[in-house]
Structure formats: structure tokens, C-alpha cells
Amino acid sequence: MITEQERQRIQTDFQEKMDYDELLNCMRCGFCLPSCPTYIESGYDEAHSPRGRIALMKAVVDGDIEPDDDVKRSLDMCLGCRACEPVCPSGVNYGHLLEQARDIIYQNHELSATTKAIRNIAFKGLFPNQGRIRTMTGLLGFYQRSGLQKAARRTGIMKILPDNLAAMEKVLPEVPSLKQLKNRPDHLPSLVPQKKKVAFFSGCLMDSMFMATNDATMKLLQHAGCEIVIPDSQACCGALHGHSGEKQQAKALAKRNIIAFEDTGADCIITNAGGCGAFLHDYDHLLQDEPDWAERGKEFAARIKDISSVLVELGFDEYPLQLPDQVVTYQDSCHLKNVQKTFLEPRQLLQTIDGVQYVEMKDADRCCGSAGIYNIVESEMSMQILDYKMKQVETTHAKTIVTANPGCLLQMKLGIEREGLSDTIRAVHIVDLLLEAYEYARQPVGV
Amino acid sequence: MLAEELKQQLIEVVGEANVQDNKASLLVYSYDATPQFQSIPDAVVAPRNTDEVAEVLKLCNEHHIPVVPRGSGTNLSAGTTPVEGGIVLLFKHMQDIIEIDEENLTVTVQPGLITLDLINAVEAKGLFYPPDPSSMKISTIGGNLNENSGGLRGLKYGVTRDYVMGLEVVLPNGDIIRTGGKLAKDVAGYDLTRLFVGSEGTLGVITEATLKLVPMPESKKTILALYEDIEAAAEAVSSIIAHRIIPTTLEFLDQPTLKVVEEYAQIGLPTDIEAVLLIEQDGPQEVVDRDIEKIAALCRDNQAIRVDVAKSELEADALRTARRTALSALARLKPTTILEDATVPRSKIAEMVRAINDIAREYKVDICTFGHAGDGNLHPTCLTDVRNKEEIHRVEQAFESIFHKAVELGGTITGEHGVGAMKSPYLHLKLGDEGIAAMKGIKQAFDPNNIMNPGKIFAKSERKRVVVHA
């Protein structure tokens, strides 16, 4: 419950901090509605649409409505997928409005003790801290390797968890050992005549739980002609904080990253996680009010590039790539498409692989429901969205679902698990599939 | 706020989940796409079928509670803004295609169906439903029927009205009536079908519609004619029609509109010229080729500096889609965009364009113009800022002049957006007092308690623009 006092503070902050011009920029044409997954899945409830949410934010500023629990509910329910932005002819920056509104609410609202504890661990303890994430991942690895996982599954202890959490536990990748996690390179040469010097943003989840995917990314870059710098002092991108109303922490992380990458001498900063990439891409907006940082944020943001787009730029799609015959489909990463506007390149790469029959799924650009920690905090809506997604996957008869973001990858694995299809369908990150295709094409004949 | 007893009765009819009255829910149903109009309803009710609609109307009629039927809220004349409070009626449970009848070439649908879903469903069977309002990706058939919506294909194919064969309607007293049917001919009594189409939800609630389909045209071709002179473009429009060619689409966009549309769509629209005409013809290949050739020649005769033919259907579709975003794209330029849809006979289009430009200069307001030039239906759009009261006043004066001019040229104050609350102060310009009295008589006969969408079409008095704010 939001108390009376909190409402007043939130309202004052809305009036002081919300970008009113941007709120007015929405002319309420409703063109965003069909693109909004929560509008559709809520059975066309305007309160769960971008236009409705903007109207609520504006009404709070105007004093037409108090920021009560229903207003908060409407904003919480948003996936933040930003599918409404590319379809908005007026060019409303919905994502920025949402972030600002959430930040105000969470800074003023006393959360329940449990929620607060979870948020604290995640946002203050874990994500800003590469070392701790590694330790956590190490523990997870110990759990998986020691037989504890099997024991836990056998004893049925997983059954007392909510359904999707239990399923989620099953789909977590085999994580590397603590020792592997600690020995990360900070510089790699090109394996062919060098075309480009790039910096690699390794990300916190990607560099722990999905370390193999990061390794694959670097190998692809090396094969494509890149010298790679991997600054050791880089931090979490801050996306989870920024999207959950912890803007100050997001800013602190942004500054650390700007410093870490500023003097690398690299032409661009490569990411392989659509969610991180988009947030890094938005550093200019995040730091726009800080005179010492605004310009540096802009420069940083302009250098962000997704792995698939740099691979296409370097002509990687002309390399021999091959896989055993299979139908492949691609699930867009919302932020990669809607913020970084990268959606053609992954498809182009997949279609050049020999043996791959690429089938586009219906609504491939509709969010899968992962959305950061959304699938945990709003699990009912998330699973409803996932069920729709899996229906579309099944119509393509794909054996391989390709994604470009760790959250999406886990969610698709979860979808496969929930549908009982783990024997027939797999979900992979695009770089893992590309490396597989690169190596498969180079196998000695007869093997 | 509804009386608790009435709320309980409504819940008994439609179920608890389908009666919402928390403040956030009321707020998000307090507006449509019309700037400057907003008013909080008392409840939002979503009946699940025709019988429930009838029960809800009976209750509201008994308690004299206003009922505002609402599709997706893309209305541009404040037609779905609950200006007198009451109940906003949603059709989210009534979205089915009941039947596609391939023998009679009809489709029967529920009002909550999205227009584009209907179009796609019939096209999958090789049939064609021509009305295509710019908002068709999200507008509902119920909304299209109540507003008699037009669209880009109106020139050749007509508007929503021309495709409605029969309706099921719930009257304010709860009676359920059926009008028309799958009949090519039917003169049994008054043509209530036509009366309800375009009635803006003021007479009853449409709960089902049988719509006419036509065969899919065999082929189509799209061209873009570029002009250095706005009036020359407008004259080309009249000239094409006068030469007895009826294209499917004949759209006009001026330079400021082109610029914002291109900024959004990025499809390579020319932005360094004064105006373009987007023209499309469909039909048998040889007829299309011949017509397009003639049209291109007529455009050149009327000072077109270039005529480009779209190279593929993909390119043509990009052009049409871009055109549909014009209004919303204009919102990039200023915080508030107010548009009108004054319409004149086709032969007067050049004169009207001239008049709009003169009026904009006279009142020192920014007006961009785009629209269905072939229909004589222009959308002069004013770029302004609601916070600037002085300018808003001049905008209102400018629009009033535009209405006067349109009527003087034998036109109307609204071609396709409806009167709603926005244009009700000007309805007398078109109808005269006697015309309004005749219409009020009809309203009184169907809805004696004035519960159906009150405050729309008829102004309470002849006052200027009503600005309702919650």
C-alpha cells in the first residue's frame, strides 16, 4: 500500500521531475496499442497500454489523480519492452518516461521488508559487483556439480517453489567453476589480418552464467578480424537498476563504465546482450543532467554496437558457415530491436548458414515476457505472454530458437521446458550458433 | 460515482471483473484521440454478449445514467469522451467474426473486432472489405460503424456506410432489433441501417453487423506526383476526376507533413518540394495501366515536376502506411495538434486549399494540410500548444473560418471524423436550425431519456469550443 504521505511526495516529485513536454508529445492516437503485449494479454485493458500509462503519468502531474496502488500497478505491469516506440509516429520516448516514473515511485515508497531485501541484494549487493556475481555463480556451479542439484530434484524440494521458479532452476545453464570465472583475458589478438580494434562489454550475467557465450563472441570477433580489449574495471551496465527505479545506482555504474572504456582506443564497444546494449546506448539520456558527464555519456553511447551488426559490417556472413539441416527461427530481443534498431543483421547472418532453413515466426518482435526480473515479479502475465510465444514457435516447426539476449534465452528455455519439448527443441544465443556453424563448416571431410 | 446498488446490479449482469471503477481505470477511459477533451466516467463496463448489453442499457435507462460506447478510443471529435460521465461501454468480449458467407459475399462480425483483423480474414479468402481508416490497425468495426469512417480507398469504394447490409442494435429501452440483412434489395420500412451508421452512439448500441464484401481487385499500381505549387496539386485532383477517372486513392500531403512523415517512416519521401499526390488505381491490369498513364499525364499537365511509379507492392504499401501516420507524425512538431476534416465538393478542392492557407496567414497560426483530396476531404491540422491560451483562441477562430468557407463552397464541417463534442457548436452551419430540430426529433424517439452518448452531435447551446477537463 502506498501511504497518503508517500502519495504526496510522489506527486510532488512527478510535478518536479517528469518531462511534461514528452508527456504532451503523446497525442493519444492509439497507434501503440496493438504493439503492446500487456494490452493484448490483459484483454485490451487501456490501463495496461502505453497510452494509458502515459495518461496516468500526466494525470498525476496535473493533479487529476493520486499516485495510488492502481497507478503503480499499471506501471509495474509494463514489461518495458519499448515495442511502442518504433510504432509511435509522434516519436514519444516512452521508455524514458517509464524509467523516470518508476524511479520516483520507488524512491518514495516504503517497500515490504521482503521485497526490499531482495532488491537490496540484487541491486546493491550483487549486480554492481563482478566479484560477488562470480562467487554466486560459483556457488551455483557447486550446486550443479556436487550432486546437490540432483538431490534437490529427487527430494522434491523444488516442488514447493512456484511452478515457473522450479522450471527456471532446471533451465539454468551449466555454469563454469570459480577458477574459470576468475581467469578472464583482458586482451585478445585478431586471428586474421586485423580490420578493427574493438572493446568488449562482457556484462555481469554474460560473463558468469553465460561465460561460454562470451567466449564464443570473442572467438567470432577474432575470426572476423578484430583485436579485442576487455577492460577489467568495467561494471554491470545498470539496466536492471534503471528499469526498476534505482536510477542513482544506474548512474554510478554508467560512470564506472565510461571511465573503463574511455581510453581503450577501440572504434566501438561490442555487446552480445540486447538488454545491456540498449541501456549502454541510453547512457547519453541517463547522464544528460550532469554537466561533467553528459558529453562523455554521448560519446560512449555512440560507440555501442551489437555483435551481429559488427559481424555483418565485417563481412562475416560471407564466410563459409554450415550446420546439419534444421529449421531455425529468431526471437527478437526487444531492446536490441526497439532501442538499438538491430533486427535485420541477426536474420541476415542466420540465413547465410548452409543447412539452415530460416522460418520467421509470427510476432517475432513481440516480447517473450522475460523482461529483466519481470518473469519473477509478474510471473502470471509473463507466463501468459510466454505461452503465446511458444504457440508461434511451434507453428514454425523450428528445432532451434535463436535469441540475442540472456534473459530471452533463459525465457525461451523455460518455454521449451514448460511445453515438455526439451528433447526436440533447443534455444541458443546467436553467437553460439554462429560459432557452431563456423566450426562445423571447417570440420575435416568424413568426420 | 455510481450508486452502490446500481453497481451491484451491473455486476450481477456482467460479472465482477467486467465492472471497473477504480480511479486509474476511470482515468484511462476519460479520453480518446481528441486533444483538449477529457472527462472522468463513473464506471467502465464490458458486457460479454448482446443480452448483457440489453440488461445494462435497461438499468442505465431506468436510472438515467449516460452510456458511452467505446471501441479503441481513436475518435477524433471527442465522440468517445464521456463528457457527461456515466458508463463507458467496452466491447473487448465481443470481437468475433461470426461468419464469412462466401455465397452471399458478406461477413458478420461483432463490434469489438479490430478493422485490420477483419480485412486480413476476408482477404485470406480472396475477398475485399474496402473501408480502411488510417487507424485500422487498432480501430474497431463498432467504432467505424458509429462514425461512418472513411479511409484512403474512399474515393472509388465509398465509406463504411456503403458496406453495411444489416445490423443488430440494442435500443436504450433494452429492445434488441435487427435491421436489413444479407439482401441486395430490401425496402421493408425505414432504412434504419443507414440511420444507425454514423449515429455516433447516440441512438443505441450496435452489437452485430453484416457487411458487404467485394471481389479482390486483380492488380493495383501506385504513383507519387511531386509539385512545387500546392494549388497546382489541388487542381490536378479536380482535373483527374473531371476526366472521368476515379482512382482508388488520391491523397494530398503538403511539405511540412511530408517532412514529419519522412522523419518517422524513413522511406525516402521527397521533402524539398511543396506537395505530393499519392495516387493509386486498382482493377484489371490493362485498365490500371491505362488509367495510371492518363493520370500521370494529367499530373504533368498540371505542373507536376515529377511522377514516380512505385516499383513494388512493398514500396506502395510503405507509401500508404506512411500516409496513415501523417496526423500522429505531425505531433512531433508541437505539443498539441488539432485537426479538422472539413470537406468540399471535389471540384472546389483547389479553392479550399487556397482558403485554408489564407486563413492560416490571417490568424497567424501554423496549419499543415494533408488528406483525401480526391474526396474533397482535407485534414487541415493546426500545430499549437494547449498551454498557450491566446494561440488556442486564434486556432479556434481559424477553424471556425474554415468551417464557414467549407459550407459556403457547398461542403460540410466534417467529412469522416464525426461531430462528437468537438464540432457540435458548428453543426448549425451545415444543417440550419430546422435540420437540427429534425435530427433531435429522431434522437428523442429512440432515446427519450438522453442516455446514449449525451453531449455529442447536438450542442447545448451555440457556444464555442467546449473544453472539458476532469
Interface residues (C-beta under 8 A of the other chain):
Chain A: D21 L24 N25 C26 M27 R28 C29 G30 F31 L33 P34 G43 Y44 D45 E46 A47 S49 R51 G52 A55 L56 A59 D64 I65 E66 D68 D70 V71 R73 S74 C88 P89 S90 G91
Chain B: N22 K23 A24 S25 L27 V28 Y29 S30 Y31 D32 A33 T34 P35 Q38 I40 S72 G73 T74 L90 K92 H93 G112 I114 S135 K137 I138 V261 E263 Y264 T325 A326 L327 S328 A329 A331 R332 P335 T336 T337 D385 V386 A470
